[in-house]
Amino acid sequence: MTSEATQIQDEPQPQQHDGPVAPPPPSAADEPAEVLRLQPRLAPRADGLYYVHEILAYHDEAFVEAAYASVLRRAPTPEEFQQTIGDLRGGAREKIDILRDLARSSEGRSLSAFERIAGLRQSRLAEMARSLPVVGHLWQILAAVVRLPTALRHQRQFEAYALAQQQIIADHINVRRLGDSVAAELRLAIDDASAAVSMLSDSLAEISARHGERQSRLAQRIEHTAAQLEQATRRTEEAERRLAGHDARLDDHAGWFAEFSRGLEEHGRQLEDQGRQLGAHAAQLAGHGRRLDAQQEFLIREQQAIVEAQKAALAAAEEDLRETASEQRRETDALAARVDELRAAIDAAREAVGGKV
């Protein structure tokens, strides 16, 4: 079993296929008895129905033959075999990727490969989920964490499998007493199996390193978001202090305006008293009445003009104070909305990593 098999869970039963039926893959009946095969060929089935984990259980050349036999129901051409085995050994594609590529080909679609091979469509959906911009990245991180113990177990299983294959080769050599040329080929096969085990160990170490790097990047993002939230909180507190200062100044201006209004009322009463006094003097000084009336009218108009100018200045000051207070409240609301967005982003990041920060 390889790590690809862990992607298939609760596989459904294969669906019956009514499309065109290709000839079954070649069997090993015509091979000489002396030929050593470390893995048996995939048993051909008349209905062409398979489980994906059955195919993923094969390795190297046996897997390539099983993949073409199950998906395309034929043996690979020499060019297809060399290309596929090269991608598999070079790490360009995983086994599950090779199965999906064959099933997506025109020949695979004509043979309804996704319907005949149970579990292959689920792995296709998992591949589509990994391709999403943000959710796919978080899904890969969580999947790597969850699959790490299984990958370690599969590595140990593969190492035991490689050792068992080496023992089979040694037993075959001892029983058949093959010649030096055949023994050299078998030693080469042993070296290939050992190299495969080494490559698997290196791949697992690389996966662990990438997992650690992703965790580090995620922790840095969370710290950066927390710093932004703290900065936004400080700005909100500063805006609240400034708004409180503006409210205090507005209260001071309101008190000053009330005091000024009382002064105007007192000045008006004084003017009325002066008018009455001028009326009494006018009765006594009939000769100077017209001039005093003119002076009184001039003084009244001047005082009214002064009062109107002061009232207009006070109205403008009140409007400026109201606009300043409204602007400060809008800034406070915007900062509060930004804080809520940052908190929601942190909660979403914490839920994505399972609440472990």
Secondary structure, 3 states (H helix, E strand, C coil): CCHHHHHCCCCCCCCCCCCCCCCCCCCCCCCCCCCCCCCCCCCCCCCCCEEHHHHHCCCHHHHHHHHHHHHHCCCCCHHHHHHHHHHHHHCCCCHHHHHHHHHHCHHHHHCCHHHHEECHHHHHHHHHHHCCCCHHHHHHHHHHHHHHHHHHHHHHHHHHHHHHHHHHHHHHHHHHCCCHHHHHHHHHHHHHHHHHHHHHHHHHHHHHHHHHHHHHHHHHHHHHHHHHHHHHHHHHHHHHHHHHHHHHHHHHHHHHHHHHHHHHHHHHHHHHHHHHHHHHHHHHCHHHHHHHHHHHHHHHHHHHHHHHHHHHHHHHHHHHHHHHHHHHHHHHHHHHHHHHHHHHHHHHHHHHCCCCC
